[in-house]
């Protein structure tokens, strides 16, 4: 009986670790707070896409960076959001975001950046955002 409860604890721990891993991937791809300084939105996108490893082995066609605190983005999966459907939640507040779109071809990944103020819809797992669904 001890080994079964130990196994249950271990499996629970691994599930939490797995979800935290998914959240870390989400945060790497989509959260930049405080916002990284750059001369303009295009320079910001080129810098961030390279720094976060999002332009290799191919140029990621589009990526959105949310310039909100990790805590405020995580809150979308709880009191800071409203359930859209399934595991999708829409933020109650607007976030400053920068949408980066590729204008180049690998290995010359150039990006055009556009700043917006939008509500964010995310997919949640264990009350953590793991997928950026769309801006609304």
Backbone as a printed PyTorch tensor [residue, N CA C, xyz], in Angstrom:
tensor([[[  0.8230,  -1.2000,   0.0000],
         [  0.0000,   0.0000,   0.0000],
         [  0.8640,   1.2590,   0.0000]],

        [[  2.0130,   1.1980,   0.6620],
         [  2.9050,   2.3570,   0.7050],
         [  3.4020,   2.6760,  -0.7010]],

        [[  3.7520,   1.6570,  -1.4580],
         [  4.2910,   1.9030,  -2.7970],
         [  3.2400,   2.5150,  -3.7200]],

        [[  1.9670,   2.1180,  -3.5630],
         [  0.9020,   2.6990,  -4.3950],
         [  0.7140,   4.1830,  -4.0890]],

        [[  0.7150,   4.5390,  -2.7910],
         [  0.5300,   5.9510,  -2.4640],
         [  1.7490,   6.7560,  -2.8950]],

        [[  2.9260,   6.1520,  -2.7920],
         [  4.1380,   6.8330,  -3.2490],
         [  4.0770,   7.0460,  -4.7610]],

        [[  3.6030,   6.0400,  -5.4670],
         [  3.4600,   6.1510,  -6.9210],
         [  2.4560,   7.2430,  -7.2840]],

        [[  1.3500,   7.2960,  -6.5430],
         [  0.3310,   8.3290,  -6.7940],
         [  0.9220,   9.7220,  -6.5770]],

        [[  1.6930,   9.8860,  -5.5260],
         [  2.3330,  11.1820,  -5.2530],
         [  3.3070,  11.5300,  -6.3690]],

        [[  4.1070,  10.5340,  -6.7840],
         [  5.0790,  10.7630,  -7.8540],
         [  4.3820,  11.1430,  -9.1600]],

        [[  3.3110,  10.4250,  -9.5070],
         [  2.5780,  10.7420, -10.7370],
         [  1.9750,  12.1330, -10.6670]],

        [[  1.4190,  12.4890,  -9.5070],
         [  0.8810,  13.8410,  -9.3300],
         [  1.9620,  14.8830,  -9.5170]],

        [[  3.1230,  14.6420,  -8.9550],
         [  4.2570,  15.5600,  -9.0930],
         [  4.6710,  15.6960, -10.5630]],

        [[  4.7410,  14.5620, -11.2600],
         [  5.1440,  14.5990, -12.6720],
         [  4.1190,  15.3480, -13.5170]],

        [[  2.8200,  15.1960, -13.2090],
         [  1.7960,  15.9290, -13.9520],
         [  1.9500,  17.4280, -13.7340]],

        [[  2.1960,  17.8290, -12.4900],
         [  2.3960,  19.2490, -12.2000],
         [  3.6500,  19.7420, -12.9150]],

        [[  4.7360,  18.9540, -12.8690],
         [  5.9710,  19.3330, -13.5580],
         [  5.7150,  19.4850, -15.0510]],

        [[  4.9520,  18.5510, -15.6190],
         [  4.6410,  18.5910, -17.0430],
         [  3.8690,  19.8620, -17.3850]],

        [[  2.8650,  20.1990, -16.5730],
         [  2.0770,  21.4050, -16.8270],
         [  2.9320,  22.6560, -16.6640]],

        [[  3.8130,  22.6440, -15.6630],
         [  4.7050,  23.7890, -15.4860],
         [  5.6400,  23.9090, -16.6820]],

        [[  6.0530,  22.7720, -17.2510],
         [  6.8850,  22.7950, -18.4550],
         [  6.1490,  23.4210, -19.6190]],

        [[  4.8670,  23.0550, -19.7710],
         [  4.0540,  23.6470, -20.8410],
         [  3.8950,  25.1500, -20.6090]],

        [[  3.6910,  25.5350, -19.3470],
         [  3.5730,  26.9590, -19.0360],
         [  4.8880,  27.6770, -19.3370]],

        [[  6.0170,  27.0760, -18.9850],
         [  7.3190,  27.7090, -19.2620],
         [  7.5110,  27.9190, -20.7610]],

        [[  7.0940,  26.9430, -21.5630],
         [  7.1750,  27.1020, -23.0230],
         [  6.2920,  28.2590, -23.4790]],

        [[  5.0720,  28.3130, -22.9400],
         [  4.1450,  29.4020, -23.2650],
         [  4.7760,  30.7460, -22.8930]],

        [[  5.3160,  30.8360, -21.6750],
         [  5.9070,  32.0930, -21.2050],
         [  7.0880,  32.4980, -22.0780]],

        [[  7.9150,  31.5420, -22.4780],
         [  9.0500,  31.8530, -23.3520],
         [  8.5740,  32.4060, -24.6870]],

        [[  7.5170,  31.8190, -25.2240],
         [  7.0110,  32.2480, -26.5330],
         [  6.2240,  33.5540, -26.4640]],

        [[  5.5570,  33.8230, -25.3260],
         [  4.5620,  34.8890, -25.3620],
         [  4.6160,  35.9680, -24.2870]],

        [[  5.4010,  35.8170, -23.2270],
         [  5.3980,  36.8510, -22.1840],
         [  6.7370,  37.5830, -22.1780]],

        [[  6.6850,  38.8970, -22.2400],
         [  7.8860,  39.7300, -22.1170],
         [  7.5550,  40.8770, -21.1760]],

        [[  7.9820,  40.7220, -19.9220],
         [  7.6800,  41.7180, -18.8940],
         [  8.8310,  41.7760, -17.9090]],

        [[  9.3240,  42.9740, -17.5860],
         [  8.9560,  44.2200, -18.2750],
         [  9.4090,  44.1760, -19.7300]],

        [[  8.7500,  44.9510, -20.5580],
         [  9.0100,  44.9290, -21.9960],
         [ 10.4770,  45.2440, -22.2850]],

        [[ 11.0700,  44.4120, -23.1360],
         [ 12.4520,  44.6110, -23.5680],
         [ 12.5580,  45.8850, -24.3950]],

        [[ 13.5730,  46.6800, -24.1190],
         [ 13.7600,  47.9390, -24.8410],
         [ 14.3110,  47.6770, -26.2430]],

        [[ 13.7910,  48.4040, -27.2130],
         [ 14.2790,  48.3470, -28.5990],
         [ 13.9170,  49.6650, -29.2700]],

        [[ 14.6220,  49.9750, -30.3540],
         [ 14.4200,  51.2610, -31.0410],
         [ 13.0250,  51.4090, -31.6360]],

        [[ 12.4550,  50.3120, -32.1160],
         [ 11.1160,  50.3420, -32.7090],
         [ 10.5300,  48.9270, -32.6500]],

        [[  9.2890,  48.7720, -33.0770],
         [  8.6240,  47.4720, -32.9710],
         [  9.2670,  46.4120, -33.8570]],

        [[  9.7860,  46.8050, -35.0200],
         [ 10.4470,  45.8310, -35.8910],
         [ 11.7340,  45.3240, -35.2370]],

        [[ 12.5200,  46.2380, -34.6910],
         [ 13.7570,  45.8540, -34.0100],
         [ 13.4280,  44.9750, -32.7960]],

        [[ 12.3520,  45.3210, -32.0850],
         [ 11.9090,  44.5340, -30.9360],
         [ 11.6270,  43.0920, -31.3670]],

        [[ 10.8650,  42.9390, -32.4300],
         [ 10.5170,  41.5930, -32.8990],
         [ 11.7520,  40.8110, -33.3300]],

        [[ 12.6420,  41.4440, -34.0900],
         [ 13.8550,  40.7480, -34.5260],
         [ 14.6890,  40.3050, -33.3290]],

        [[ 14.8220,  41.1730, -32.3410],
         [ 15.5830,  40.8550, -31.1330],
         [ 14.9210,  39.7250, -30.3440]],

        [[ 13.6290,  39.8570, -30.0840],
         [ 12.9330,  38.8920, -29.2370],
         [ 12.8110,  37.5130, -29.8940]],

        [[ 12.5270,  37.4870, -31.1780],
         [ 12.3930,  36.1980, -31.8650],
         [ 13.7180,  35.4470, -31.8310]],

        [[ 14.8370,  36.1620, -31.9880],
         [ 16.1530,  35.5210, -31.9250],
         [ 16.4770,  35.1270, -30.4860]],

        [[ 16.2710,  36.0330, -29.5590],
         [ 16.6140,  35.7910, -28.1490],
         [ 15.8470,  34.5970, -27.5870]],

        [[ 14.5890,  34.4480, -27.9970],
         [ 13.7610,  33.3640, -27.4650],
         [ 13.8570,  32.0850, -28.3090]],

        [[ 14.6740,  32.1110, -29.3680],
         [ 14.8700,  30.9160, -30.1930],
         [ 13.6650,  30.5410, -31.0280]],

        [[ 12.8900,  31.5550, -31.4500],
         [ 11.6500,  31.2970, -32.1870],
         [ 11.8250,  31.4350, -33.6960]],

        [[ 13.0490,  31.6380, -34.1430],
         [ 13.2750,  31.8070, -35.5860],
         [ 14.2200,  30.7460, -36.1360]],

        [[ 14.3020,  29.6190, -35.4580],
         [ 15.0790,  28.5030, -35.9800],
         [ 14.4330,  27.2030, -35.5440]],

        [[ 14.4490,  26.1400, -36.3080],
         [ 15.1600,  26.0010, -37.5820],
         [ 14.4500,  26.6540, -38.7650]],

        [[ 13.2790,  27.2630, -38.5320],
         [ 12.5910,  28.0210, -39.5830],
         [ 12.1300,  29.3380, -38.9650]],

        [[ 11.7910,  30.2970, -39.8200],
         [ 11.2520,  31.5700, -39.3320],
         [  9.8010,  31.3150, -38.9060]],

        [[  9.4920,  31.4680, -37.6440],
         [  8.1010,  31.3320, -37.2020],
         [  7.3120,  32.4440, -37.8860]],

        [[  6.2340,  32.0950, -38.5960],
         [  5.5240,  33.0970, -39.4040],
         [  4.9710,  34.2660, -38.5900]],

        [[  4.4250,  33.9750, -37.4030],
         [  3.8690,  35.0340, -36.5780],
         [  3.9880,  34.6400, -35.1060]],

        [[  4.1720,  35.6230, -34.2560],
         [  4.2320,  35.3850, -32.8190],
         [  3.7950,  36.6480, -32.0980]],

        [[  3.1060,  36.4450, -30.9860],
         [  2.6240,  37.5720, -30.1840],
         [  3.3170,  37.5740, -28.8330]],

        [[  3.8330,  38.7430, -28.4510],
         [  4.4130,  38.9300, -27.1230],
         [  3.4500,  39.7730, -26.2960]],

        [[  3.1460,  39.2890, -25.1030],
         [  2.2750,  39.9930, -24.1700],
         [  3.1710,  40.7480, -23.2010]],

        [[  3.0140,  42.0730, -23.1250],
         [  3.8400,  42.8800, -22.2320],
         [  3.1300,  43.0840, -20.8930]],

        [[  2.6610,  41.9910, -20.3040],
         [  2.0130,  42.0090, -18.9990],
         [  2.7680,  41.0930, -18.0540]],

        [[  2.5970,  41.3020, -16.7640],
         [  3.3180,  40.4930, -15.7850],
         [  2.8820,  39.0350, -15.8800]],

        [[  3.8090,  38.1030, -15.6030],
         [  3.4230,  36.6890, -15.6080],
         [  2.2100,  36.4250, -14.7170]],

        [[  2.1420,  37.0620, -13.5650],
         [  1.0130,  36.8530, -12.6440],
         [ -0.2980,  37.2860, -13.2910]],

        [[ -0.2900,  38.4410, -13.9870],
         [ -1.5340,  38.9220, -14.6040],
         [ -1.9530,  38.0260, -15.7710]],

        [[ -0.9770,  37.4380, -16.4870],
         [ -1.3110,  36.5260, -17.5880],
         [ -1.8210,  35.2010, -17.0160]],

        [[ -1.1840,  34.7080, -15.9550],
         [ -1.6540,  33.4710, -15.3110],
         [ -3.0740,  33.6390, -14.7840]],

        [[ -3.4070,  34.8400, -14.3220],
         [ -4.7310,  35.0990, -13.7370],
         [ -5.8560,  34.9290, -14.7480]],

        [[ -5.5420,  34.9730, -16.0470],
         [ -6.5770,  34.7760, -17.0750],
         [ -7.2570,  33.4200, -16.8700]],

        [[ -6.4970,  32.4440, -16.3820],
         [ -7.0330,  31.0970, -16.1550],
         [ -7.8430,  31.0080, -14.8590]],

        [[ -7.9950,  32.1190, -14.1760],
         [ -8.7710,  32.1640, -12.9360],
         [ -9.6460,  33.3920, -12.9200]],

        [[ -9.5010,  34.1980, -11.8730],
         [-10.3830,  35.3480, -11.6830],
         [-10.1450,  36.4600, -12.6990]],

        [[ -9.0130,  36.4450, -13.3920],
         [ -8.7190,  37.4880, -14.3830],
         [ -9.2710,  37.1850, -15.7630]],

        [[-10.0130,  36.0780, -15.8820],
         [-10.5480,  35.7080, -17.1880],
         [-11.9600,  35.1740, -17.0790]],

        [[-12.6020,  35.0430, -18.2370],
         [-13.9240,  34.4200, -18.2950],
         [-13.8210,  33.2320, -19.2390]],

        [[-14.5160,  32.1560, -18.8800],
         [-14.4570,  30.9420, -19.6960],
         [-15.1500,  31.1860, -21.0260]],

        [[-14.4360,  30.8800, -22.1060],
         [-15.0110,  31.0160, -23.4500],
         [-15.6970,  29.7020, -23.8080]],

        [[-14.9310,  28.6290, -23.8420],
         [-15.4630,  27.2740, -23.9890],
         [-14.3120,  26.2980, -23.7700]],

        [[-14.6520,  25.1180, -23.3290],
         [-13.6220,  24.1100, -23.0510],
         [-12.6100,  24.6690, -22.0670]],

        [[-11.3360,  24.5830, -22.4460],
         [-10.2790,  25.0980, -21.5640],
         [ -9.8140,  26.4860, -21.9980]],

        [[-10.6030,  27.1750, -22.8260],
         [-10.2230,  28.5030, -23.3170],
         [-10.8320,  29.5940, -22.4370]],

        [[ -9.9760,  30.5490, -22.0470],
         [-10.3910,  31.6660, -21.2070],
         [ -9.9570,  32.9720, -21.8570]],

        [[-10.8190,  33.9860, -21.7840],
         [-10.5340,  35.3060, -22.3400],
         [-10.2710,  36.2760, -21.1920]],

        [[ -9.1960,  37.0530, -21.3300],
         [ -8.8430,  37.9960, -20.2670],
         [ -9.9430,  39.0300, -20.1000]],

        [[-10.1580,  39.4500, -18.8630],
         [-11.1280,  40.5010, -18.5840],
         [-10.5730,  41.8640, -18.9860]],

        [[ -9.2460,  42.0080, -18.8970],
         [ -8.6200,  43.2920, -19.2170],
         [ -7.8420,  43.1940, -20.5230]],

        [[ -7.5430,  44.3640, -21.0530],
         [ -6.7040,  44.4320, -22.2530],
         [ -5.2410,  44.4100, -21.8410]],

        [[ -4.4240,  43.8380, -22.6980],
         [ -2.9780,  43.8120, -22.5010],
         [ -2.3120,  44.5460, -23.6490]],

        [[ -1.1630,  45.1410, -23.3680],
         [ -0.3130,  45.6500, -24.4390],
         [  0.3690,  44.4340, -25.0560]],

        [[  0.2300,  44.2870, -26.3520],
         [  0.8520,  43.1600, -27.0480],
         [  1.6040,  43.6960, -28.2650]],

        [[  2.5830,  42.9270, -28.6810],
         [  3.2570,  43.2280, -29.9430],
         [  3.1870,  41.9730, -30.8010]],

        [[  2.5720,  42.1190, -31.9630],
         [  2.4280,  41.0050, -32.9020],
         [  3.5660,  41.1060, -33.9100]],

        [[  4.3320,  40.0250, -34.0130],
         [  5.4880,  39.9720, -34.9150],
         [  5.1530,  39.0630, -36.0950]],

        [[  5.3220,  39.6040, -37.3110],
         [  5.0780,  38.8110, -38.5160],
         [  6.3600,  38.7450, -39.3440]],

        [[  6.6730,  37.5450, -39.8090],
         [  7.8880,  37.3280, -40.5870],
         [  7.7570,  37.9550, -41.9740]],

        [[  8.8100,  38.6300, -42.3970],
         [  8.8520,  39.1770, -43.7540],
         [ 10.0320,  38.5820, -44.5210]],

        [[ 10.7650,  37.6670, -43.8680],
         [ 11.9630,  37.0970, -44.4930],
         [ 11.8700,  35.5990, -44.6350]],

        [[ 12.9740,  35.0370, -45.1180],
         [ 13.1090,  33.5860, -45.2500],
         [ 14.3350,  33.1500, -44.4650]],

        [[ 14.2390,  31.9900, -43.8280],
         [ 15.3540,  31.4620, -43.0510],
         [ 16.5980,  31.3720, -43.9300]],

        [[ 17.7730,  31.7620, -43.4770],
         [ 18.0830,  32.1640, -42.1080],
         [ 17.9220,  33.6680, -41.8620]],

        [[ 17.4610,  34.4200, -42.8670],
         [ 17.2830,  35.8760, -42.7030],
         [ 15.8480,  36.1740, -42.2620]],

        [[ 15.5580,  35.8240, -41.0230],
         [ 14.2160,  36.0200, -40.4870],
         [ 14.0790,  37.4830, -40.0660]],

        [[ 13.3830,  38.2540, -40.8600],
         [ 13.0870,  39.6330, -40.4820],
         [ 11.6280,  39.7070, -40.0770]],

        [[ 11.3600,  40.5310, -39.0600],
         [ 10.0010,  40.6260, -38.5420],
         [  9.5110,  42.0610, -38.5520]],

        [[  8.2170,  42.1960, -38.8080],
         [  7.5370,  43.4820, -38.7010],
         [  6.6760,  43.4090, -37.4400]],

        [[  6.8220,  44.3900, -36.5840],
         [  6.0860,  44.3740, -35.3260],
         [  4.9920,  45.4230, -35.2910]],

        [[  3.8920,  45.0750, -34.6440],
         [  2.7760,  46.0000, -34.5030],
         [  2.2530,  45.9510, -33.0760]],

        [[  2.2190,  47.0890, -32.4120],
         [  1.7200,  47.1660, -31.0320],
         [  0.2050,  47.3050, -31.0440]],

        [[ -0.4460,  46.6280, -30.1230],
         [ -1.8930,  46.6870, -29.9980],
         [ -2.2720,  46.6080, -28.5250]],

        [[ -3.4970,  46.9650, -28.2430],
         [ -4.0610,  46.7760, -26.9100],
         [ -5.2610,  45.8490, -27.0980]],

        [[ -5.1430,  44.6050, -26.6000],
         [ -6.1580,  43.5950, -26.8790],
         [ -6.4180,  42.7310, -25.6570]],

        [[ -7.6070,  42.1380, -25.6430],
         [ -7.8550,  41.0780, -24.6850],
         [ -7.2360,  39.8100, -25.2760]],

        [[ -6.8290,  38.9030, -24.3990],
         [ -6.0740,  37.7190, -24.8110],
         [ -6.8780,  36.4650, -24.4720]],

        [[ -6.9900,  35.5470, -25.4230],
         [ -7.6600,  34.2630, -25.1590],
         [ -6.5930,  33.1720, -25.1110]],

        [[ -6.5810,  32.4320, -24.0070],
         [ -5.5680,  31.3960, -23.8080],
         [ -6.2200,  30.0630, -23.4810]],

        [[ -5.4940,  28.9970, -23.8130],
         [ -5.8600,  27.6570, -23.3760],
         [ -5.1770,  27.4090, -22.0450]],

        [[ -5.9220,  26.8790, -21.0620],
         [ -5.3960,  26.6860, -19.7110],
         [ -5.3300,  25.2070, -19.3630]],

        [[ -4.3280,  24.8780, -18.5750],
         [ -4.2070,  23.5340, -18.0010],
         [ -3.7150,  23.7110, -16.5800]],

        [[ -4.4090,  23.1280, -15.6260],
         [ -4.0750,  23.2860, -14.1970],
         [ -3.9450,  24.7550, -13.8150]],

        [[ -4.8600,  25.5710, -14.3210],
         [ -4.9320,  27.0140, -14.0120],
         [ -3.6950,  27.7870, -14.4760]],

        [[ -3.0000,  27.2550, -15.4740],
         [ -1.8670,  27.9640, -16.0750],
         [ -2.0950,  28.0580, -17.5770]],

        [[ -1.7580,  29.1970, -18.1950],
         [ -1.8880,  29.3020, -19.6520],
         [ -0.8110,  28.4580, -20.3430]],

        [[ -1.2410,  27.6720, -21.3160],
         [ -0.3000,  26.8170, -22.0460],
         [ -0.3900,  27.0290, -23.5560]],

        [[ -1.3620,  27.8400, -23.9920],
         [ -1.5660,  28.0610, -25.4330],
         [ -2.1890,  29.4390, -25.6450]],

        [[ -1.6180,  30.2160, -26.5580],
         [ -2.2290,  31.4960, -26.9320],
         [ -3.1590,  31.2100, -28.0980]],

        [[ -4.4460,  31.3570, -27.8580],
         [ -5.4360,  31.0400, -28.8900],
         [ -5.6100,  32.1800, -29.8700]],

        [[ -5.8880,  33.3740, -29.3330],
         [ -6.0910,  34.5310, -30.2100],
         [ -6.1910,  35.8040, -29.3950]],

        [[ -6.1520,  36.9130, -30.1220],
         [ -6.3940,  38.2320, -29.5250],
         [ -7.8200,  38.6190, -29.8700]],

        [[ -8.5280,  39.2130, -28.9260],
         [ -9.9260,  39.6170, -29.1820],
         [-10.1480,  41.0470, -28.7520]]])
